[in-house]
Structure formats: structure tokens, C-alpha cells
Amino acid sequence: MAPDVSITRDVTFRETDAGSLALDVYEPTDGTDRPAIVFLYGGEWRGGQKGRFARWAVSFADRGYVCIEPTYRLADETTLRGMATDVKTAIAWVRANAAEWDIDPDRIAVAGHSAGAHLAVLAATTPDRDETVPDGIEASPEVAAAVGFSGVYDLRGGTEASEGGGDDGLDIIGGTGSARERRAAAVSPVTHVGPETPPLLLAHARDDGIVPVSASEQLVDAVQAEGRPVTTFFPESGGHEFLFSTWAVAETMDRTADFLRRRL
């Protein structure tokens, strides 16, 4: 751990029928009015746990950010709507507790990998959507910027990009027929891009064998069509987890830091 980073673990931010949800906070040991990043782990909406972004959180705390990694419920406990509500509640918790953690509430970003990228961008593009409003916290879940790594952003059937989510992803949408189609669209970030969409950074290895890079390219096209800012990083190799375990880690961190420096 960097010598100037403090970690506070297992801070409860939401109570659910499945139990308490907690988050970890990584922060610099000094500074005020600091920007914050909420990191969301991946795992096909069925696995994963906080701690996956620990290396990133320590690195960015060392750069002056307060980094928060929350738990969210998985497919055996809730639907994608429930996961989105968990994520938005975590973001709202950060804003509501900004003074306690010396965070600038106007400089909060969200970033995620794979399923976490989907949830990060969904939260960023639907801050006021009624069915996924934060639970028990009146603060806004709005973010100033969002980052998606290796994400799938269209869970509607029949498109190449949605194949990255696969049938295993779609079965947590629920419903049948036209109701299912509406629910799939409601949890697809690409359908919510509009004039209020915050700046996005989308990073995706071109050799990703789990989620095709076309998933990110589709979202890039949608954002550009709305005239909203989007930054891309599409390395030729590295696979689905390029940001964690390959030569691309340092460059990906640097590109992310540059993006956040400009947007927060």
C-alpha cells in the first residue's frame, strides 16, 4: 500500500432484504475538497466482490482521489434493476457524506469493469430514473464522469453488441415477450444516451474474447450522435481483463487519470 493512503473497510451504506451492503474507502492522508471515484467490480452480474479494484483504488488515492468500492447484490439476490439501485445508492451515499470524507460533491466519477462497467454507465445515464432511485438517501446519484472497461451496454436481443451479455445476462432481466423487451431496454445504457450524458471514457481490448469490442463501439457511436464527449482506449491485445493483469495496466491507469483530470 502507498504510504500516504488510508483504508477504511466495511462501511455500511444500505440495508436490503439480503443483508447489509458495505463499501471500502481508500483516501489520501491529506487534502480537502477532493475528487472521488466509485469503482464497481465485474463478474457477469453473478460473481465478484469488492477488493477487485484495490490496486486501482490505492493508485488513485495516491494521486489525490478518494476511492470507494461498494458491494452490490448479485443475480441470486436481485435483478439488474436492484443492482442499479445498489450502485446509485452507493453514489448517493458518497455525495451525502462528502463533508465527512473531504470530498467535493460536484467531482464524483463512477468506473467499472465488465458487468461493473454496464452498471457504472447505466447509473451515469439514468440518474433520475424512478425505478432505480437511491434507497433511503435523498442525495443525488448524478456523476460528473464515467469510465467503462470491457463493458456491455446493450442487453436487448438481436444485436452483435448484446451478445457480450449473452443469454446468461438476459435471464436476470425478468419478464417475457414485450415486457421483457421493455425491461431489457430499460437496463441498456445505450438507450439512455442523451444531452445530459456525462463525459465517458470507454476502454476495451480488441482481442476481448468475452465481450466483443463492438459493445463499446456501439456506445461510442450513440454518444457521438448526441454530441456528447467520449474518450476511447482500444488496445489491440490484453483480453477481457487487460486493465488488471497485462502490460496495459500502467497505460490504462495513466489514460484514466488524464481523462478524470480533465473532466472532474
C-alpha angles and dihedrals in degrees: 000000000000110000093235097051125095122199126205112187136202101013108171114233104163141022117214137171086260092054139267122333116215138188138202122228122208113189142168114254091237142028136075134232088027126178117247136213125199109207121204121197123219133226109144089281086286105076143017134090141212113283095059089102095043094115091049093045093052091047094050094042086055087054092055103269127125103229123202125190113188132189117238129190118263135220095279089061108033149354129264088268089057092049090050089051090052091051094047090048089054091051091047089049090056091052094044091051097038095116093053092053097037091245125154101234091208093058105060121133132183125214133178146169126231107320086009089055090053091051093044094054092040089055091046094051098042107039093146102036106135100220093056103038116142114277117240096345122097096197118107120261090211116134132203094219141000135208126201124192119192092339137165113219105175118062095172113115126251102039127104092234093053091058088078088069091048128189089296090063096045096054090073091061094074133205131071137253117352092354090059091048091053092048091048090052091047092058095042110098092203089068093055101052110126146134092301096051108126122232112289135206112200118189124181134157112236091223094055105143096189105047114020117234087238087078090067094037090056091055091046089056092049093049093047091049088059091048092242123143118263129170122198138201114182109170116195094235143016103095129231095322098041091134092062112035116020144065088280096070098090095042092046091051091048093049091047091049091050091050093049092045089058097042105038 
